[in-house]
Amino acid sequence: MKTPTKRIMTITAAASVALLTLAGCAGSPEDADGTVTITYESWTPSQEVMDSIVAAFEKENPDINVEAKLLPYADYVTAIKTELASGTGPDVFDLQAGGMLGEFQSLLEPLDSLAAAELGDDWKGTYKTDALDQASIDDVAYGLPHGFQSAGFLWVNETLLEQNGLEIPTTYEELVEASETLRAAGVVPLAIGAKDDWMDIDVFSAMSNGIAPGEQYAAMDGSGKWTTDGLVDSFDAFAALFTDGVAQDGAAGATTYTDTYDLYADGKAAFFANGSWNQDMFVSAADRIGGFTSSVTPMPVPDGTAPVIAGIGGLLAVNKDSDKKEAAFKLASFMSSGEGQQILIDGNLDFAVTAEDVTPAVEVSENAQAVRTQLTSLLNDELAGYREVPNAAVKSALGQALLKLAAGTITGEEAAAEVQAAADDAS
């Protein structure tokens, strides 16, 4: 969510109506002047970044107009399912890898032929193999990846720690002790938007790979079970974040955007659970975070620290019912590997999905540069594996179980049993 890529804009009622009138459905008629209008729908990027992408794309493709609709993530998921099922969906839209891709597969246009026609037979070489793999099913690309991201670590307000005589914790015991000191000083310890199932899954997945390496991946691919002792311990460790006073009070009712994001950006939380996409704060919230020094650190777990998980921020898919597939693919390609990727990276400070590395061209602070170096090291040295849960039903069950753990209504053993039941039903 940006597991989600998760930069969510809030649309007012008036703006929402205006966007809906612009949104058009797949297969809408060609414009009278001979140009083609295509529709784009997503929860990301920000309106400002999307406006820049549209302007650059239309300049490069004067015969194509783009009408973009952006919604908060939860609203987007509901809207896109309804629109696609009724045949009124956008021409090109954004999906998450894993379960979401599998759920929507039958509604997506396979992109290999379009890509070969537009980019040449060797088009797959444009992308990093693991990035394109996450946008594919059985070696068929159903979308073009964008924004390689990592998750499962902690953002740190080093200034708050220093003011309270603390160092960055490297063990779970140190994290609990630091949280006690911070609470006594009136400071929020760990800000986590536990109401968001995607956030809970990110945190849990990293923790499980620190406590029981590889067992979650085995459970997800069917070669293992969610009820192993290691994964039960992992569910218990996730619940302990809330019972041990590490997470902020009321975390189970808080969202990442913007409840906990605001706590961190405004210097009120010492730690923040979010992914590498949070680098965008160095661009979009530079004035708010300028008063403190940020860094990132692995999540402490019992007997060590957790690795990170990583994956594409999303994949740009073409509606199989669109009668403007070529134009829609041009926009997807532009955003994924063309000038649009540079605009996205400049706005969000994500990592490139292309084989040729693309780095931010915008000027950022020394703190932003240092954090990017730290994130690169985590990716290179502490990566456990992919981020998204492959099966949609299992992902939903995992998210719901973690929400219950955050609220303190079930045990780790019960959470494991619930997720395993979903996996059994899905097999």
C-alpha positions as CSV (number, residue, x, y, z in Angstrom):
1,M,0.0,0.0,0.0
2,K,2.7,2.9,-1.9
3,T,1.1,-1.7,0.2
4,P,-0.5,-0.1,-0.6
5,T,1.8,2.7,-2.6
6,K,-0.2,4.7,-0.3
7,R,-0.1,8.5,-1.0
8,I,-3.9,9.1,-0.7
9,M,-5.5,12.4,-1.7
10,T,-8.8,13.5,-0.2
11,I,-11.4,14.5,-2.7
12,T,-14.1,16.9,-1.6
13,A,-17.7,16.2,-2.6
14,A,-17.6,18.9,-5.3
15,A,-14.3,17.7,-6.7
16,S,-15.5,14.1,-6.7
17,V,-18.6,15.1,-8.8
18,A,-16.4,17.0,-11.2
19,L,-14.0,14.1,-11.6
20,L,-16.8,11.6,-12.1
21,T,-18.2,13.7,-15.0
22,L,-14.7,13.6,-16.5
23,A,-14.1,9.9,-15.9
24,G,-15.8,8.6,-19.0
25,C,-16.1,4.9,-19.6
26,A,-14.0,2.5,-21.6
27,G,-15.1,2.7,-25.2
28,S,-16.4,6.3,-25.2
29,P,-16.5,7.9,-28.7
30,E,-13.6,9.5,-30.4
31,D,-13.4,13.3,-30.1
32,A,-14.8,15.4,-32.9
33,D,-11.4,16.8,-33.7
34,G,-9.9,13.4,-34.3
35,T,-8.1,13.1,-31.0
36,V,-8.6,10.2,-28.7
37,T,-9.6,10.6,-25.0
38,I,-8.6,7.9,-22.6
39,T,-9.5,7.6,-18.9
40,Y,-7.1,6.8,-16.0
41,E,-8.1,5.9,-12.5
42,S,-6.1,5.2,-9.4
43,W,-5.4,6.1,-5.8
44,T,-2.0,7.4,-6.7
45,P,0.0,9.6,-7.3
46,S,-0.9,12.9,-5.8
47,Q,-3.0,15.3,-7.9
48,E,0.0,17.6,-8.5
49,V,2.2,14.7,-9.8
50,M,-0.6,13.3,-11.9
51,D,-1.2,16.8,-13.5
52,S,2.5,16.9,-14.4
53,I,2.3,13.4,-16.0
54,V,-0.8,14.3,-18.0
55,A,0.7,17.5,-19.3
56,A,4.0,15.8,-20.3
57,F,2.2,12.9,-21.9
58,E,-0.2,15.0,-23.9
59,K,2.7,17.2,-25.1
60,E,4.4,14.0,-26.3
61,N,1.2,12.6,-27.7
62,P,-0.9,15.5,-29.0
63,D,-3.5,13.2,-30.5
64,I,-4.4,11.7,-27.1
65,N,-6.2,13.4,-24.2
66,V,-6.1,12.0,-20.7
67,E,-8.9,12.4,-18.1
68,A,-7.7,11.2,-14.7
69,K,-9.7,10.4,-11.6
70,L,-8.0,9.9,-8.2
71,L,-9.7,8.4,-5.2
72,P,-8.7,7.5,-1.7
73,Y,-7.5,3.9,-1.7
74,A,-10.4,2.2,0.0
75,D,-12.9,4.1,-2.2
76,Y,-10.9,3.3,-5.3
77,V,-10.9,-0.5,-4.7
78,T,-14.7,-0.4,-4.3
79,A,-15.2,1.8,-7.4
80,I,-12.9,0.0,-9.7
81,K,-14.5,-3.4,-8.9
82,T,-18.0,-2.0,-9.6
83,E,-17.0,-0.1,-12.8
84,L,-15.1,-3.0,-14.4
85,A,-17.8,-5.5,-13.6
86,S,-20.4,-3.3,-15.2
87,G,-18.3,-2.5,-18.3
88,T,-17.8,1.2,-17.4
89,G,-14.3,1.1,-16.1
90,P,-11.4,3.3,-17.2
91,D,-9.1,2.5,-20.1
92,V,-6.0,2.3,-17.9
93,F,-5.9,1.9,-14.2
94,D,-3.7,0.9,-11.3
95,L,-3.6,-2.3,-9.3
96,Q,-1.5,-3.9,-6.6
97,A,0.5,-7.0,-7.3
98,G,-0.3,-10.3,-5.7
99,G,-3.9,-11.0,-4.7
100,M,-5.3,-7.9,-6.3
101,L,-3.8,-8.8,-9.7
102,G,-5.1,-12.3,-9.5
103,E,-8.6,-11.1,-8.6
104,F,-8.8,-8.8,-11.6
105,Q,-7.0,-11.0,-14.1
106,S,-10.0,-11.8,-16.2
107,L,-10.8,-8.1,-16.7
108,L,-7.3,-7.2,-17.9
109,E,-5.8,-7.1,-21.4
110,P,-2.6,-9.2,-21.7
111,L,0.0,-6.7,-22.7
112,D,2.7,-8.7,-24.5
113,S,1.3,-8.0,-28.0
114,L,0.7,-4.3,-27.3
115,A,4.1,-4.0,-25.8
116,A,5.9,-5.7,-28.7
117,A,4.0,-3.5,-31.2
118,E,4.9,-0.3,-29.3
119,L,8.3,-1.1,-27.9
120,G,9.7,-4.0,-29.9
121,D,10.1,-7.7,-29.3
122,D,12.8,-7.2,-26.7
123,W,10.6,-4.9,-24.6
124,K,10.8,-7.0,-21.4
125,G,14.5,-6.1,-21.2
126,T,13.4,-2.6,-20.3
127,Y,12.4,-3.7,-16.8
128,K,14.1,-5.3,-13.8
129,T,13.1,-9.0,-13.9
130,D,11.6,-9.1,-10.5
131,A,9.5,-5.9,-11.1
132,L,8.0,-7.3,-14.3
133,D,7.4,-10.7,-12.8
134,Q,5.2,-9.1,-10.1
135,A,3.0,-7.6,-12.9
136,S,2.7,-10.9,-14.6
137,I,0.8,-14.2,-14.3
138,D,2.3,-17.4,-15.9
139,D,4.9,-15.1,-17.7
140,V,2.2,-13.0,-19.3
141,A,2.3,-9.3,-18.4
142,Y,-1.1,-8.0,-17.3
143,G,0.3,-4.6,-16.4
144,L,3.4,-2.5,-16.4
145,P,5.1,-2.0,-13.0
146,H,5.9,1.3,-11.4
147,G,7.7,2.4,-8.3
148,F,9.8,-0.3,-6.6
149,Q,9.2,0.0,-2.9
150,S,10.3,-1.6,0.4
151,A,8.3,-2.0,3.7
152,G,8.4,-3.5,7.1
153,F,11.0,-1.2,8.8
154,L,10.6,1.8,11.1
155,W,11.0,5.5,10.3
156,V,12.8,7.2,13.2
157,N,12.7,10.8,14.5
158,E,16.2,10.9,15.8
159,T,15.8,14.3,17.2
160,L,13.0,13.1,19.6
161,L,15.2,10.2,20.7
162,E,18.1,12.4,21.4
163,Q,16.0,14.9,23.4
164,N,14.9,12.0,25.6
165,G,18.3,10.5,26.0
166,L,17.6,7.5,23.8
167,E,19.4,5.7,21.0
168,I,17.8,3.8,18.1
169,P,16.7,0.5,19.5
170,T,18.2,-2.7,18.0
171,T,16.4,-5.2,20.2
172,Y,12.7,-5.6,21.0
173,E,13.5,-5.1,24.7
174,E,15.1,-1.8,23.9
175,L,12.1,-0.8,21.8
176,V,9.8,-1.5,24.7
177,E,12.0,0.4,27.2
178,A,12.3,3.4,24.8
179,S,8.5,3.4,24.4
180,E,8.1,3.6,28.2
181,T,10.5,6.6,28.4
182,L,8.8,8.3,25.5
183,R,5.3,7.8,26.9
184,A,6.5,9.3,30.2
185,A,7.6,12.4,28.3
186,G,4.3,12.7,26.5
187,V,5.7,11.5,23.2
188,V,4.0,9.0,21.0
189,P,6.3,5.9,20.6
190,L,5.4,4.0,17.5
191,A,2.7,5.5,15.2
192,I,1.1,2.7,13.3
193,G,-2.1,3.0,11.3
194,A,-3.4,-0.4,12.4
195,K,-6.9,0.2,11.0
196,D,-5.3,-0.3,7.5
197,D,-5.0,-4.0,6.8
198,W,-2.2,-3.4,4.3
199,M,-0.1,-1.7,6.9
200,D,-0.7,-4.6,9.4
201,I,0.3,-7.1,6.7
202,D,3.5,-5.1,5.9
203,V,4.6,-5.0,9.6
204,F,3.6,-8.6,10.3
205,S,5.3,-10.0,7.1
206,A,8.6,-8.4,8.1
207,M,8.3,-9.5,11.7
208,S,7.4,-13.1,10.7
209,N,10.5,-13.3,8.5
210,G,12.6,-12.1,11.4
211,I,11.1,-14.6,13.8
212,A,10.4,-17.6,11.5
213,P,12.4,-17.0,8.3
214,G,10.7,-18.3,5.2
215,E,7.7,-19.8,6.9
216,Q,5.2,-17.2,5.8
217,Y,6.4,-17.6,2.2
218,A,5.9,-21.4,2.5
219,A,2.4,-20.8,3.9
220,M,1.6,-18.5,1.0
221,D,2.8,-20.8,-1.7
222,G,1.0,-23.8,-0.1
223,S,4.1,-25.8,0.8
224,G,3.7,-24.8,4.5
225,K,1.0,-24.0,7.0
226,W,0.0,-20.7,8.8
227,T,-0.3,-22.7,12.0
228,T,3.4,-23.5,12.5
229,D,4.9,-22.6,15.9
230,G,7.0,-19.9,14.2
231,L,4.0,-18.1,12.6
232,V,1.9,-18.4,15.8
233,D,4.9,-16.8,17.6
234,S,4.9,-14.1,14.9
235,F,1.2,-13.4,15.4
236,D,1.8,-13.1,19.1
237,A,4.7,-10.7,18.5
238,F,2.6,-8.5,16.3
239,A,-0.1,-8.4,19.1
240,A,2.6,-7.5,21.6
241,L,3.3,-4.2,19.9
242,F,-0.1,-3.1,21.1
243,T,-0.1,-4.7,24.6
244,D,3.5,-3.7,25.4
245,G,2.8,0.0,24.9
246,V,4.9,0.3,21.7
247,A,2.1,1.3,19.4
248,Q,0.2,4.5,20.1
249,D,-3.0,4.4,22.1
250,G,-6.0,3.8,19.8
251,A,-3.8,2.4,17.0
252,A,-6.5,-0.1,16.0
253,G,-8.7,2.8,15.0
254,A,-6.0,4.9,13.3
255,T,-5.3,5.1,9.6
256,T,-1.9,5.7,8.0
257,Y,-3.2,8.5,5.9
258,T,-3.4,10.8,7.5
259,D,-3.7,9.9,11.2
260,T,-0.2,8.4,11.8
261,Y,1.4,10.2,8.9
262,D,0.5,13.5,10.6
263,L,1.9,12.3,14.0
264,Y,5.2,11.6,12.4
265,A,5.4,14.6,10.0
266,D,4.5,17.0,12.8
267,G,7.3,15.6,15.0
268,K,5.0,14.0,17.6
269,A,6.0,10.4,17.1
270,A,9.4,8.9,17.6
271,F,8.8,5.9,15.3
272,F,6.5,5.5,12.3
273,A,5.5,2.3,10.5
274,N,5.5,3.1,6.8
275,G,7.3,2.1,3.7
276,S,10.0,3.6,1.4
277,W,7.2,5.5,-0.4
278,N,7.2,7.8,2.7
279,Q,10.2,9.4,1.2
280,D,7.7,11.6,-0.6
281,M,7.4,13.7,2.6
282,F,10.8,15.1,1.8
283,V,9.1,16.7,-1.3
284,S,5.5,17.2,-0.3
285,A,5.9,17.9,3.4
286,A,9.4,19.3,3.6
287,D,8.3,22.3,5.7
288,R,6.8,20.0,8.3
289,I,9.6,17.6,8.7
290,G,12.4,20.2,8.4
291,G,12.5,20.5,12.2
292,F,13.9,17.1,12.9
293,T,16.2,14.4,11.5
294,S,14.7,11.3,10.1
295,S,16.3,7.9,9.5
296,V,15.1,4.3,9.0
297,T,15.9,1.2,10.9
298,P,15.0,-2.5,10.9
299,M,12.0,-3.5,13.0
300,P,13.1,-5.0,16.3
301,V,11.6,-8.4,17.0
302,P,12.2,-11.0,19.8
303,D,15.8,-12.3,19.4
304,G,16.8,-9.9,16.7
305,T,15.6,-7.6,14.0
306,A,13.3,-8.2,11.0
307,P,14.4,-8.0,7.3
308,V,12.4,-5.9,4.9
309,I,10.0,-6.9,2.2
310,A,9.8,-5.3,-1.2
311,G,7.8,-5.1,-4.4
312,I,6.4,-2.8,-7.0
313,G,4.2,0.0,-5.9
314,G,1.6,-1.0,-8.5
315,L,1.0,-2.1,-12.0
316,L,-0.7,-0.1,-14.8
317,A,-3.3,-2.3,-16.5
318,V,-5.4,-1.9,-19.6
319,N,-9.1,-2.6,-19.5
320,K,-9.8,-5.6,-21.8
321,D,-13.1,-3.9,-22.8
322,S,-11.4,-0.7,-23.9
323,D,-11.6,0.1,-27.6
324,K,-8.6,2.4,-27.1
325,K,-6.1,-0.2,-26.0
326,E,-3.1,1.2,-28.0
327,A,-3.6,4.7,-26.6
328,A,-4.1,3.3,-23.1
329,F,-0.9,1.3,-23.3
330,K,1.0,4.4,-24.4
331,L,0.1,6.1,-21.1
332,A,1.0,3.0,-19.1
333,S,4.3,2.8,-20.8
334,F,5.0,6.5,-20.4
335,M,4.3,6.3,-16.7
336,S,6.2,3.0,-16.2
337,S,9.4,3.5,-18.2
338,G,9.3,6.8,-20.0
339,E,9.4,10.5,-18.9
340,G,6.4,9.7,-16.6
341,Q,8.6,7.4,-14.5
342,Q,11.0,10.3,-14.0
343,I,8.1,12.5,-12.9
344,L,6.9,9.9,-10.5
345,I,10.3,9.4,-9.0
346,D,10.8,13.1,-8.7
347,G,7.5,13.4,-6.9
348,N,7.5,10.3,-4.8
349,L,11.3,9.4,-4.5
350,D,10.5,5.8,-5.3
351,F,13.1,3.4,-6.8
352,A,13.1,2.6,-10.5
353,V,11.5,-0.5,-12.0
354,T,13.5,-0.3,-15.1
355,A,16.8,-2.1,-15.8
356,E,18.4,1.3,-16.4
357,D,18.4,3.0,-13.0
358,V,16.6,6.3,-12.8
359,T,17.2,8.5,-9.8
360,P,15.5,11.7,-8.5
361,A,16.3,14.8,-10.6
362,V,14.9,17.1,-8.0
363,E,17.0,18.8,-5.3
364,V,16.3,17.2,-1.9
365,S,17.8,17.8,1.6
366,E,20.9,16.1,2.9
367,N,18.6,14.2,5.3
368,A,16.6,12.9,2.3
369,Q,19.7,11.7,0.6
370,A,20.9,10.0,3.8
371,V,17.6,8.1,4.2
372,R,17.7,7.0,0.5
373,T,21.2,5.6,1.1
374,Q,19.9,3.7,4.2
375,L,16.9,2.4,2.3
376,T,19.2,1.2,-0.5
377,S,21.3,-0.7,2.0
378,L,18.2,-2.3,3.5
379,L,17.1,-3.5,0.0
380,N,20.5,-4.8,-0.8
381,D,21.4,-6.4,2.5
382,E,18.2,-7.1,4.5
383,L,15.6,-8.2,1.9
384,A,13.5,-11.3,2.8
385,G,11.4,-11.4,-0.4
386,Y,8.3,-10.2,-2.1
387,R,5.7,-8.0,-0.4
388,E,2.2,-8.8,-1.7
389,V,0.2,-11.8,-0.5
390,P,-0.6,-13.8,-3.8
391,N,-4.1,-15.0,-3.0
392,A,-6.8,-12.4,-2.5
393,A,-8.9,-14.5,-0.1
394,V,-5.8,-15.3,2.1
395,K,-4.7,-11.7,2.0
396,S,-8.2,-10.6,3.2
397,A,-8.2,-13.2,6.0
398,L,-4.7,-12.2,7.1
399,G,-5.6,-8.6,7.2
400,Q,-8.7,-9.2,9.2
401,A,-6.9,-11.5,11.7
402,L,-4.2,-8.8,12.2
403,L,-6.9,-6.1,12.8
404,K,-8.3,-8.3,15.5
405,L,-4.9,-8.8,17.1
406,A,-4.3,-5.1,17.1
407,A,-7.7,-4.7,18.8
408,G,-6.9,-7.5,21.3
409,T,-9.9,-9.6,20.5
410,I,-8.1,-12.9,19.4
411,T,-4.9,-14.7,20.2
412,G,-2.0,-15.5,17.9
413,E,-3.1,-19.1,17.7
414,E,-6.6,-18.1,16.8
415,A,-5.3,-15.7,14.1
416,A,-3.2,-18.4,12.6
417,A,-6.1,-20.8,12.5
418,E,-8.3,-18.2,10.7
419,V,-5.7,-17.5,8.0
420,Q,-5.1,-21.3,7.5
421,A,-8.8,-21.9,7.1
422,A,-8.9,-19.3,4.3
423,A,-5.9,-20.9,2.7
424,D,-7.6,-24.3,2.9
425,D,-10.7,-22.9,1.3
426,A,-8.7,-21.3,-1.5
427,S,-6.7,-24.4,-2.4
